[in-house]
Amino acid sequence: MKRLGEQPEPIFSKPETRSSKRSDRPLTHLLQRDAGLIQIVDAALADAALRAGKHLACRPGCTQCCYGAFAINPLDAFRLRTAMTKLASTDPERAAAISARAQSYLAEFGPSFPGDSKTGILGAGEEEQAAFEDFANDAACPALNPESGLCDIYDARPMTCRVFGPPVRAVEDENSADGLAVCELCFTEATSEEIAAAEMIVPHAEEQKVLAELVKIEPGAGETIVAYCLTLPARHEPKTTAS
């Protein structure tokens, strides 16, 4: 900017069914906090899109940003896994299709995954970080529906996906006059002033607060990739009937 044959272990453990309601409260509160964060981000995107006008080329079916692996934080992973669990109940066929694409992705790229292929957590070492630069750069995201060209789990998409397109500033450049990055398909004829005027203000500080809350619940969570968050346990896969 994954040794298969066995199902990757969930990056986040769920409360056991025998747990009391009190033990579920942290996760419930976390879901509420994340929902609030997403509202802030989506509102910021809508505002930036309004200011960008014709310069923002993003539209349904434009999939260039849906290719290539990228790291997602534990909060993104939590959101994706929660959405997949819900989707398995509300739309099992779509959930199974997403899971099948994720499993195919991991079967192909898992052996070269620069991290723990069992948990899906990316390695933090210098060598592993360097290897990730060349990892699955041309592979489609498993959430991308190859027929519609749309994201099959759009409402739960990672933060990177939510802020991609309009001008955004990296965390380390927040207080800098430089450092604005845009999608290469957008703002191709815009002046530097027009780009600056359309900057999307990303609530990094709020995201870090919610992420810190998650880490208290799951201290071993780490960065991963989307594919590891989209595989369903066997109990959610549709059963086949003998002919």
Residue pairs with C-beta under 8 A, 6 or more apart in sequence:
1 68
1 69
1 70
1 71
1 132
1 133
1 137
2 8
2 106
2 109
2 110
2 111
2 112
2 113
2 115
2 117
2 120
2 227
2 228
3 110
3 111
3 117
3 118
4 103
4 106
4 107
4 110
4 111
4 117
6 118
7 231
7 233
7 234
8 106
8 117
8 118
8 119
8 120
8 228
8 231
9 118
9 119
9 120
10 81
11 74
11 77
11 78
11 81
11 119
11 120
11 121
11 218
11 221
11 222
11 224
11 228
11 229
12 74
12 77
12 78
12 81
12 218
12 221
13 218
15 23
15 24
15 27
26 213
26 216
26 217
27 217
29 213
30 78
30 210
30 213
30 214
30 217
31 82
33 209
33 210
33 213
34 75
34 78
34 79
34 210
37 203
37 206
37 207
37 210
38 162
40 203
40 206
41 159
41 162
41 163
41 202
41 203
42 162
44 200
44 201
44 202
44 203
45 162
45 163
45 165
45 166
45 200
47 200
48 56
48 166
48 167
48 198
48 199
48 200
48 201
49 56
49 58
49 165
49 166
51 197
51 198
52 166
52 167
52 186
52 187
52 198
53 198
55 186
55 187
55 188
55 189
55 190
55 194
55 195
55 198
56 165
56 166
56 186
56 187
56 198
57 165
57 183
57 185
57 186
57 188
58 164
58 165
58 183
58 185
58 186
60 149
60 150
61 148
61 149
61 150
62 149
62 185
63 140
63 144
63 149
64 183
64 185
65 161
65 164
65 165
65 183
66 140
66 141
66 143
66 144
66 151
67 137
67 138
67 139
67 140
67 141
68 136
68 137
68 138
68 139
69 109
69 132
69 135
69 136
69 137
69 139
69 225
69 226
69 227
70 160
70 225
71 122
71 132
71 223
71 224
71 225
72 80
72 158
72 159
72 160
72 223
72 224
72 225
72 226
72 229
73 159
73 211
73 223
74 211
74 214
74 215
74 218
74 221
74 222
74 223
74 224
75 159
75 207
75 210
75 211
75 214
76 158
76 159
76 160
76 229
77 221
77 224
77 228
77 229
78 214
78 218
78 221
79 156
79 158
80 153
80 156
80 158
80 226
80 229
80 230
81 229
82 156
83 153
83 155
83 156
84 95
84 98
84 99
84 153
84 156
84 229
84 230
84 232
85 236
87 94
87 95
87 98
87 153
88 95
88 96
88 232
88 236
92 236
92 238
93 238
94 152
95 232
95 236
96 232
96 236
96 237
96 238
97 145
97 152
98 142
98 143
98 152
98 153
98 230
99 230
99 231
99 232
99 236
99 237
101 142
101 143
101 230
102 142
102 226
102 227
102 228
102 230
102 231
103 231
104 142
105 136
105 139
105 142
105 227
106 113
106 227
106 228
106 231
108 139
109 135
109 136
109 139
109 227
110 117
111 117
112 131
112 135
113 120
113 135
114 122
114 123
114 127
114 128
114 129
114 131
114 132
114 135
115 121
115 122
115 123
115 128
115 132
115 224
116 123
119 224
119 228
120 224
120 225
120 227
120 228
120 229
121 221
121 222
121 223
121 224
122 128
122 132
122 222
122 223
122 224
122 225
123 129
123 132
124 222
136 225
140 146
141 151
141 226
141 227
142 226
142 227
142 230
143 151
143 152
143 153
143 157
143 226
143 230
144 150
144 151
144 152
145 151
145 152
151 157
151 161
153 230
158 226
159 202
159 207
163 200
163 202
164 183
165 182
165 183
165 186
166 182
166 186
166 198
166 199
166 200
167 180
167 181
167 182
167 187
167 195
167 196
167 198
167 199
167 200
168 180
168 181
168 182
168 199
168 200
168 202
169 176
169 179
169 180
169 181
169 199
169 202
170 179
170 181
171 204
172 179
173 179
174 204
180 195
180 196
180 199
182 195
187 194
187 195
187 198
190 198
214 221
215 221
